[in-house]
Amino acid sequence: MVSSVVFTALMRRWAIAHNFTDKPGVRKIHERPIALGGGVVIFWVVMLPLMVMSGLAIGADRFGVPVWLPAEMAVHVPGLSSRIVPTMVLIVCAGALHIMGIVDDLRHLGPLLKLVIQLTVATLLATVGEIRFDFFIGSELLTTLLSILWMGVIINAFNFLDNMDGLSAGIATICTGILLTAALNAGQVFVAGLEVLLIGALLGFLVFNFAPAKIFMGDGGSLVVGMLVAVCTIRTTYYHEHLAGGTWFATLMPLIVLAVPLYDFISVMLIRFWQGRSLWVGDTHHFSHRLLRRGLTVRQTALTIYLATACTGLGATFLHQVSQTGVILIFAQTVMIVFIIAILERP
């Protein structure tokens, strides 16, 4: 978080000096140019520690665990070594989305090209990286396809949310924080570590991005954030067979944690389809824009969506502890919260 604060401040100064800014426009709510490049900081604050730890694990395989490494860390080196391939695939795929996002911020790539690259990245993560859902389904092909589809949707959901000060970063922080509780409960050291890195990077960025924003993450950040959140939802363990009352329904936790981002994504796509417009061309029909038109300020809109996300997410933290009846009640609560949102935003 400290690194993110420092380098976001430096990035903002550099972006303004070099005119790397987001200009006001028809689909924009800001009235003056805002610095871009926050996504560069988020990317490196998360990826650099992963690169360093991967290098340490590779070195340990060749030369042994360094004697200077504390015992509490050294005990995890063999486990980290066994996950080198997925980690490297994760870094490469994040880098590909990051570069594509920066180019798009500068030159506005076509939606079809962006979608192809996103699905390619999701396919590499699910196949080469073996980052896919472990449902109670015997077909590896089916779980792979579901994982690719899920990652594609979540990447775009957080890209869609990056339409207002502090929105995408704030919601990603809340969702990742809730996923972190599940990872810690399951004793997942590496998954929890990735989630902590992401939370720290986002909190530091939010110091400058919460309304009124002084810097935006741009597509170079929102696409990476969406990918990392999607990976965390897949790799976090939710089902605990040894817990009394625990059911496989706990594996549906990501649907509840990400209920609000998914609602925004689905509602926007339906509106565009209903109006006969391109599904991938931006507009002002997002959840946040609709709340603004109801008279809320930018800060009030962001806080409203934060609270809605937290309300659905908190219920998800109990999924692994409750009976099937409890699971049904939590799902019902989530649906009711989404309906309250839908009612509030209607003109």
C-alpha positions in Angstrom: 0.0 0.0 0.0 2.8 2.4 0.9 4.6 1.6 -2.4 1.3 2.2 -4.3 0.8 5.6 -2.7 4.3 6.7 -3.4 4.5 5.5 -7.0 0.9 6.7 -7.8 1.9 10.2 -6.7 5.0 10.0 -9.0 3.0 8.5 -11.8 0.5 11.3 -11.6 3.2 14.0 -11.9 4.8 12.2 -14.9 1.4 11.7 -16.7 0.5 15.3 -16.4 3.9 16.4 -17.6 3.7 14.2 -20.6 0.0 14.8 -21.4 -0.9 11.1 -20.6 -4.4 12.1 -19.6 -8.0 11.2 -20.0 -9.8 14.1 -21.7 -13.4 15.1 -21.0 -15.9 13.8 -23.5 -19.5 12.8 -24.2 -19.2 9.6 -22.1 -17.1 11.2 -19.4 -18.3 12.8 -16.2 -15.1 14.7 -15.4 -14.8 18.3 -16.8 -11.0 18.5 -17.0 -8.1 16.2 -18.1 -7.2 13.6 -15.5 -3.9 11.8 -15.3 -3.8 8.2 -16.5 -1.3 5.6 -15.6 -2.6 4.4 -12.2 -2.8 0.9 -13.8 0.9 0.9 -14.3 1.5 1.3 -10.6 -1.1 -1.4 -9.7 0.5 -3.8 -12.2 4.0 -3.5 -10.9 3.2 -3.3 -7.2 1.4 -6.7 -7.6 3.6 -8.3 -10.2 7.1 -7.3 -9.0 6.8 -9.3 -5.7 5.5 -12.3 -7.6 8.5 -12.0 -9.9 10.9 -11.8 -7.0 9.4 -14.7 -5.2 9.3 -16.8 -8.4 13.0 -16.0 -8.9 13.7 -17.1 -5.3 11.9 -20.4 -5.8 13.7 -21.1 -9.1 17.1 -20.3 -7.4 16.2 -22.5 -4.5 15.6 -25.4 -6.9 19.0 -25.0 -8.3 21.1 -23.9 -5.4 19.0 -24.8 -2.3 17.0 -22.6 0.0 19.1 -19.5 1.0 20.4 -19.7 4.6 19.4 -16.1 5.2 15.7 -16.7 4.5 13.7 -16.8 7.7 12.4 -20.3 8.6 8.8 -19.1 8.5 9.3 -18.3 4.8 11.7 -21.1 3.9 9.1 -23.7 4.8 7.0 -22.5 1.9 9.6 -22.4 -0.8 9.0 -26.0 -2.0 5.3 -25.3 -2.4 6.1 -22.1 -4.3 8.4 -24.0 -6.5 5.6 -26.4 -7.4 3.5 -23.5 -8.6 6.1 -21.8 -10.8 4.3 -22.5 -14.1 0.9 -21.1 -13.0 2.6 -18.1 -11.5 4.6 -17.4 -14.6 1.5 -17.8 -16.8 -0.3 -15.4 -14.5 2.5 -12.8 -14.8 2.7 -13.1 -18.6 -1.1 -12.9 -19.1 -1.4 -9.9 -16.7 1.4 -8.3 -18.7 -0.4 -8.9 -22.0 -3.6 -7.4 -20.7 -1.6 -4.5 -19.2 0.1 -3.7 -22.5 -3.1 -4.0 -24.5 -4.8 -1.7 -22.0 -2.2 1.0 -22.2 -2.2 0.9 -26.0 -6.0 1.2 -25.8 -5.8 4.2 -23.5 -3.5 5.8 -26.1 -5.0 4.7 -29.4 -8.5 3.2 -28.7 -8.3 -0.4 -30.0 -11.3 -2.0 -31.6 -13.6 -4.0 -29.3 -13.2 -7.2 -31.3 -9.4 -7.2 -31.0 -9.7 -6.5 -27.2 -12.2 -9.4 -26.8 -10.0 -11.8 -28.7 -6.9 -11.0 -26.6 -9.0 -11.3 -23.4 -10.3 -14.7 -24.3 -6.8 -15.8 -25.4 -5.5 -14.8 -22.0 -8.3 -16.6 -20.2 -7.6 -19.7 -22.3 -3.9 -19.7 -21.4 -4.7 -19.2 -17.7 -7.2 -22.1 -17.7 -5.2 -24.5 -19.8 -1.4 -23.9 -19.5 -1.7 -22.3 -16.0 -4.4 -24.8 -14.9 -6.3 -22.0 -13.2 -9.8 -23.3 -13.4 -12.8 -24.2 -11.3 -12.7 -27.4 -9.4 -16.4 -28.1 -9.4 -18.0 -31.5 -8.6 -18.0 -32.1 -12.4 -16.1 -35.0 -14.0 -15.5 -33.2 -17.3 -12.2 -31.2 -17.4 -13.3 -29.7 -20.7 -16.5 -28.4 -19.2 -14.7 -26.8 -16.2 -12.1 -25.3 -18.5 -14.8 -23.7 -20.7 -16.7 -22.4 -17.6 -13.4 -20.9 -16.3 -12.6 -19.2 -19.6 -16.1 -17.8 -19.8 -16.0 -16.6 -16.1 -12.7 -14.9 -16.5 -13.8 -13.2 -19.7 -17.0 -11.9 -18.0 -15.2 -10.7 -14.8 -12.4 -9.0 -16.8 -15.0 -7.0 -18.7 -17.1 -6.4 -15.6 -14.3 -4.5 -13.8 -13.4 -2.8 -17.1 -17.1 -1.6 -17.3 -17.0 -0.4 -13.6 -14.0 1.8 -14.4 -16.4 4.6 -15.4 -16.4 6.8 -12.2 -13.9 8.0 -9.5 -12.9 5.2 -7.2 -15.5 2.7 -8.4 -13.6 -0.2 -10.0 -10.7 -0.1 -7.5 -13.0 0.2 -4.5 -15.3 -2.6 -5.5 -12.3 -4.8 -6.3 -10.9 -4.1 -2.9 -14.1 -5.1 -1.1 -14.5 -8.3 -3.2 -10.9 -9.3 -2.8 -11.1 -8.7 0.9 -14.0 -11.0 1.2 -12.3 -13.6 -0.8 -9.3 -13.2 1.5 -11.3 -14.4 4.4 -12.1 -17.6 2.6 -8.5 -18.2 1.6 -7.3 -17.6 5.1 -10.0 -19.9 6.5 -8.7 -22.6 4.1 -5.1 -22.0 5.0 -4.2 -21.0 1.4 -0.9 -19.1 1.9 -0.1 -18.2 -1.8 -3.7 -17.3 -2.8 -4.0 -15.1 0.3 -0.7 -13.6 -0.5 -1.8 -12.6 -4.0 -5.0 -11.2 -2.6 -3.1 -9.1 0.0 -0.9 -7.7 -2.7 -3.9 -6.7 -4.8 -5.7 -5.1 -1.8 -2.6 -3.1 -0.9 -2.0 -1.9 -4.4 -5.7 -0.9 -4.8 -5.9 0.9 -1.4 -2.8 3.0 -2.2 -4.2 3.9 -5.6 -7.6 4.8 -4.0 -5.9 7.5 -2.0 -5.7 9.4 -5.3 -8.6 7.9 -7.2 -11.5 8.3 -4.8 -13.7 11.2 -5.7 -12.6 13.8 -6.8 -10.1 11.6 -8.6 -6.6 12.9 -9.4 -5.6 9.9 -11.5 -7.3 7.1 -13.3 -6.1 3.5 -13.7 -7.3 3.3 -17.3 -7.7 0.0 -19.2 -4.1 -0.7 -18.4 -5.2 -1.2 -14.8 -8.9 -2.2 -14.9 -8.3 -5.2 -17.2 -5.5 -6.5 -15.0 -7.6 -5.9 -11.8 -10.5 -7.9 -13.4 -8.2 -10.7 -14.3 -6.7 -10.9 -10.8 -10.1 -10.9 -9.1 -11.3 -13.6 -11.5 -8.2 -15.7 -10.7 -8.7 -15.2 -7.0 -12.3 -16.4 -7.2 -11.2 -19.5 -9.0 -8.2 -20.4 -6.9 -9.8 -19.7 -3.5 -11.1 -22.8 -1.7 -14.7 -22.4 -0.4 -15.8 -26.0 0.3 -14.8 -27.6 3.6 -16.1 -31.1 3.9 -15.0 -31.4 7.5 -17.2 -28.6 8.7 -20.6 -29.5 10.1 -23.4 -28.2 7.8 -20.9 -27.3 5.1 -22.3 -28.0 1.6 -20.9 -27.8 -1.9 -23.1 -24.7 -2.4 -20.2 -22.8 -0.8 -18.4 -23.1 -4.1 -21.0 -20.6 -5.5 -19.5 -17.9 -3.2 -18.0 -15.9 -6.2 -21.5 -15.4 -7.6 -22.6 -13.7 -4.3 -19.3 -11.8 -3.8 -19.5 -10.4 -7.3 -23.3 -10.0 -7.5 -23.1 -6.2 -7.9 -20.4 -6.1 -10.6 -22.2 -8.9 -12.4 -25.5 -7.0 -12.1 -23.9 -3.9 -13.7 -22.3 -6.0 -16.5 -25.5 -7.9 -17.3 -27.8 -4.9 -17.1 -25.6 -2.7 -19.4 -25.4 -5.5 -22.0 -29.2 -6.0 -21.9 -29.8 -2.3 -22.3 -27.4 -2.1 -25.3 -29.0 -5.2 -26.8 -32.5 -3.8 -26.3 -31.6 -0.5 -27.9 -30.0 -2.3 -30.8 -26.5 -0.9 -30.2 -23.1 -2.6 -30.1 -22.6 -4.5 -26.9 -18.9 -3.4 -26.7 -19.2 0.3 -27.3 -19.1 2.4 -24.1 -22.1 4.5 -23.0 -23.6 6.1 -19.9 -26.1 3.4 -19.0 -24.0 1.8 -16.2 -25.4 1.4 -12.7 -23.3 4.3 -11.5 -24.5 6.6 -14.3 -28.1 5.7 -13.6 -27.6 6.6 -9.9 -26.1 9.9 -10.8 -29.2 10.7 -12.9 -31.2 10.1 -9.7 -29.5 13.0 -8.1 -26.6 11.4 -6.2 -23.2 12.9 -6.2 -20.2 11.0 -7.5 -19.1 10.2 -3.9 -22.5 9.2 -2.8 -22.8 6.9 -5.9 -19.5 5.2 -5.2 -20.3 4.7 -1.5 -23.8 3.4 -2.3 -22.2 0.8 -4.6 -19.5 0.0 -2.1 -22.1 -0.7 0.6 -24.2 -2.8 -1.7 -21.2 -4.9 -2.6 -20.2 -5.3 1.0 -23.8 -6.3 2.0 -23.8 -9.1 -0.5 -20.2 -10.1 0.2 -20.7 -10.4 4.0 -23.4 -12.9 3.5 -21.1 -15.0 1.3 -18.6 -15.3 4.1 -21.0 -17.7 5.9 -21.7 -20.0 3.0 -19.2 -22.6 4.2 -20.8 -22.8 7.7 -24.5 -22.9 7.0 -27.0 -25.6 6.0 -28.7 -25.7 2.6 -31.5 -23.7 4.1 -29.0 -21.0 5.2 -27.5 -21.0 1.7 -30.9 -20.4 0.2 -31.6 -17.5 2.6 -28.2 -16.0 1.7 -29.0 -16.2 -2.0 -32.4 -14.8 -1.4 -30.9 -11.9 0.5 -28.5 -11.2 -2.4 -31.3 -11.2 -4.9 -33.3 -8.8 -2.8 -30.3 -6.4 -2.5 -29.9 -6.4 -6.2 -33.6 -5.7 -6.7 -33.4 -2.8 -4.2 -30.6 -1.4 -6.4 -32.7 -1.9 -9.5 -35.7 -0.1 -8.0 -33.6 2.8 -6.7 -31.9 3.5 -10.0 -35.1 3.5 -12.1 -36.1 6.9 -13.4 
